[in-house]
Amino acid sequence: MSGRFDVVIVGGGVMGCSVAYFLASDPAFGGSIAVVERDPTYRTASSALSASSIRQQFSTPANIALSQFGISFLRSVSDHLSVDDDPVDLGLREPGYLYLATEAGADILRKNHAIQKASAVDVALLTPEELAARFPWLSVDGLVAGSLGLSGEGWFDGYSLMQGFRRKAKALGVTFITADVVGMDRVGDRVNSVLLDNGERLDCGVVVNAAGAKARRVAEFAGIPLPVSARKRCVFVFDCRDPLPACPLVIDPSGVWFRPEGAQFICGAPPPADRDPDTDDLTVEHDLFDDTMWPALAARVPAFEAIKVTASWAGFYEYNDVDQNAILGAHPDVANLLFCNGFSGHGLQQAPGVGRGLAELIVHGGYRSLDLTPFGYQRLLDNRPLLETCVI
Ligand SMILES: Cc1cc2nc3c(=O)[nH]c(=O)nc-3n(C[C@H](O)[C@H](O)[C@H](O)COP(=O)(O)OP(=O)(O)OC[C@H]3O[C@@H](n4cnc5c(N)ncnc54)[C@H](O)[C@@H]3O)c2cc1C
């Protein structure tokens, strides 16, 4: 399909579909919108391979604000995304996140707690005795504190959230095109059109880069460097014979995390830095489970001594190499190319707030609800990283 659209969104994952939905539902926007997605089966999209959890426990106030809006959106998702009165069921559960700390991590846990309290996050610092009383299945050996989210944290069906945005955007008149974006016509400080692999061309008013782990390639089409790489993250599903009542998403000081998933559990961990390249490969690395995750799991939860892995998968973090935070809005050299990238493992929960913010930027020329300017490209140019220390 050749033609002209006021807004062309490259990538139809949760971010692209969220931007499309918020734009199309803004009464102040009367323009045309196209979402170009190269693979509508979403086989390797991060939105389809996510752990789909939401937390309020960040170290950056702007991230906290995004998650505060995120949870309110998820709780009332049918009010926003239902089509023909069909409710949207995301299976949202809110058992909290539990960050555990040894002496080495206690200061940062307390510092983050102060930041979170200042942003009205419903979070409690617990002593080892309080942790043991609340979670009798947990070994508190070596721990000095735990930070438990008391509300607003948990998990949901992220794939259905993406499909909900997509379905609603379509119902609101957004055009979805199946094609690979392979180039852009840039003249001076503007992108005039987007080139597709089928030889067609879309003229555009604004382009949004929502290409997930492939965002750097798309930015290069306009001659802009983007420090986003594709980092493989493996998730393992396992059975445990004993129930773990009220189990939250637990982040062990080793970096290993786990949470219930239906009657089973899932877990993961960041790989060692020397095994974390930019990659196209999604082969599951089973030795990471055997060598790193299982020993940490069994040490933290004695019932995990006898677990059985039943499934596994790998997906890409769209990893911001500089400060592990989103990169939103334009680069000063190209006014009409907006970045929506670099979420580094927390994009699903941020999709509602980011989609709304980018729609405001397009329609009103600035943020109206949450101020997302801290995530602007300018910070990278100024060497002012917005470091997020709560990265899983
Ligand atoms: C294992 C794992 C666990 C995670 N856990 C969580 C979590 O618990 N909570 C959370 O909030 N987040 C989590 N995330 C992160 C979250 O899933 C992502 O941040 C989010 O899905 C990113 O959405 P996106 O739309 O930017 O990217 P994607 O979903 O990857 O979508 C980008 C789309 O762009 C398309 N595309 C790329 N290039 C082109 C092109 N040139 N032309 C056309 N189309 C193109 C791709 O095909 C893709 O469908 C996790 C991610 C992984 C991998």
The ligand as a Gaussian input file, in Angstrom:
#p B3LYP/6-31G(d) Opt

LIG

0 1
 C       11.734000     -12.422000      28.928000
 C       11.145000     -11.052000      29.051000
 C       10.515000     -10.671000      30.234000
 C        9.934000      -9.406000      30.339000
 N        9.272000      -9.091000      31.484000
 C        8.636000      -7.903000      31.579000
 C        7.848000      -7.616000      32.706000
 O        7.722000      -8.434000      33.623000
 N        7.218000      -6.405000      32.759000
 C        7.336000      -5.498000      31.756000
 O        6.761000      -4.409000      31.869000
 N        8.092000      -5.739000      30.664000
 C        8.727000      -6.925000      30.549000
 N        9.478000      -7.203000      29.456000
 C        9.707000      -6.153000      28.464000
 C        8.516000      -5.948000      27.558000
 O        8.042000      -7.181000      27.082000
 C        8.949000      -5.029000      26.414000
 O        9.521000      -3.858000      26.961000
 C        7.787000      -4.614000      25.525000
 O        7.067000      -5.743000      25.098000
 C        8.324000      -3.834000      24.321000
 O        7.272000      -3.626000      23.421000
 P        7.596000      -3.047000      21.982000
 O        6.287000      -2.859000      21.318000
 O        8.526000      -1.895000      22.109000
 O        8.466000      -4.195000      21.270000
 P        7.982000      -5.523000      20.512000
 O        6.895000      -6.199000      21.222000
 O        9.215000      -6.308000      20.211000
 O        7.365000      -4.960000      19.176000
 C        8.177000      -4.378000      18.173000
 C        7.624000      -4.816000      16.856000
 O        8.287000      -4.103000      15.828000
 C        8.366000      -4.940000      14.692000
 N        9.417000      -4.422000      13.829000
 C       10.736000      -4.298000      14.117000
 N       11.393000      -3.744000      13.085000
 C       10.458000      -3.503000      12.126000
 C       10.533000      -2.941000      10.822000
 N       11.703000      -2.514000      10.300000
 N        9.403000      -2.880000      10.096000
 C        8.211000      -3.316000      10.599000
 N        8.089000      -3.857000      11.837000
 C        9.202000      -3.936000      12.589000
 C        8.663000      -6.301000      15.274000
 O        8.282000      -7.333000      14.381000
 C        7.841000      -6.289000      16.556000
 O        6.593000      -6.942000      16.407000
 C       10.045000      -8.469000      29.278000
 C       10.674000      -8.848000      28.100000
 C       11.215000     -10.119000      27.967000
 C       11.860000     -10.515000      26.693000

